[in-house]
Amino acid sequence: VLAELIEKFVSHLSESRMDCYFSMGNYKAMDADVKKENLSSLQKLGVEMTVRYGKYLNLLKEDAENGLCFVLMNCEEFLKQQQRTVVSSLCCLQEHYAGYDWFASSIFLIMSGDREKTLTFLQQFSRLLVSAFLWLPRLHLSMHLPVTTLEYGIHPVYFCSAHHVEMLLKAELPLVCSAFHMSGFTPSQICLQWITQCFWNYMDWSEICHYIAICIFLGPDYQIYMCISVFRHLQQDILKHTEA
């Protein structure tokens, strides 16, 4: 039901010029016979983890690995069309996105391993503003960002979403904010980790689905409210750890 709902919602928005923030360009999927060997060792590890999790949740079948590889390879090629070249020694500014694509993997699971539906959804989704915040590889070396922003290698999620989380945390949860200040960590570091991984390893699958759906339906600012609500939920534990 969730797959159908977000599919129809995104399809409807992507057809409206008013709601499209980015251009989609023309892209035809590569040959369906994409091999796992074409992926980096980090991506291979991510694929194994995703497939294992998907089977545990009874969402994927035996041949799911090839389908996920197909989606990841095509996403990379599709997003390359909107990238620019930046000469830098920073790892995060090399040709390939430095991390694993947890958002695309999450959508693959929501679509029950249907690679065509997943890829179509991601291509339509990439036109919407919320894609910049939920799908981190979306803005990797993106031509939609100013060159000066690109050269720093800092993702907009960090200086937009995570920054606003810190601002709200001061007002909403001052004790948690103080606890972080005393620990030498910043809440934005934790939030970036959560957001990059789509809350994998932190929330149950149903909650991950709710996070993705809420941000798609209600807007990217709900990513900030979600982080604040998690900090509120963890407040007692955070304060207890600070005392200890």
HULIN-V995704 format. One record per pair of residues at least 12 apart in sequence whose ideal C-beta (glycine too) atoms are under 6 Angstrom apart, sorted by the first residue. I is the first residue (numbers start at 1). J is the second residue. D is the distance in Angstrom with one decimal. If there is no record, write none. Layout:
BEGIN
I_J_D + I_J_D
END
This chain:
BEGIN
2_209_5.7 + 3_110_5.1 + 3_111_5.2 + 6_216_5.6 + 7_121_5.8 + 10_124_5.2 + 10_125_5.1 + 11_124_5.7 + 13_128_5.9 + 14_124_3.9 + 14_127_4.8 + 20_127_4.4 + 21_129_4.0 + 22_127_5.3 + 24_127_5.0 + 25_81_4.9 + 27_78_4.7 + 29_74_5.2 + 29_119_5.9 + 30_74_5.7 + 34_69_5.3 + 34_70_4.6 + 34_73_4.7 + 36_69_5.1 + 38_73_5.9 + 42_100_5.9 + 46_100_3.5 + 47_68_5.3 + 50_105_4.4 + 51_64_5.2 + 51_65_5.2 + 54_109_5.0 + 57_205_5.6 + 59_109_5.1 + 59_112_5.3 + 60_113_4.5 + 64_113_4.5 + 67_113_5.5 + 67_115_4.0 + 68_108_5.5 + 70_115_4.9 + 71_104_5.9 + 71_108_5.6 + 71_115_5.2 + 71_118_5.1 + 71_119_5.7 + 72_101_5.9 + 74_119_5.5 + 75_104_5.3 + 82_142_5.9 + 82_143_5.4 + 83_141_4.1 + 84_141_5.9 + 84_143_4.9 + 86_150_5.4 + 90_153_4.6 + 92_153_4.5 + 93_153_5.2 + 97_137_4.3 + 97_140_4.4 + 101_137_5.2 + 102_197_5.0 + 102_198_4.5 + 102_200_5.7 + 103_134_5.7 + 103_135_4.3 + 103_198_5.5 + 106_198_4.9 + 130_215_5.8 + 130_216_5.9 + 130_220_4.7 + 133_157_5.7 + 133_161_6.0 + 133_220_4.1 + 133_223_5.6 + 134_215_5.5 + 136_196_5.7 + 157_195_5.6 + 158_192_5.5 + 161_223_5.2 + 161_224_5.5 + 162_188_3.5 + 162_191_4.5 + 162_192_5.3 + 164_224_4.9 + 165_187_5.8 + 165_191_5.0 + 165_224_5.4 + 165_227_4.7 + 166_187_5.4 + 166_188_5.5 + 168_228_5.4 + 169_187_5.5 + 172_228_5.9 + 173_231_5.8 + 176_231_5.3 + 176_235_5.5 + 176_238_5.4 + 179_238_5.2 + 179_242_4.2 + 191_227_4.8 + 199_211_5.6 + 211_226_5.7
END
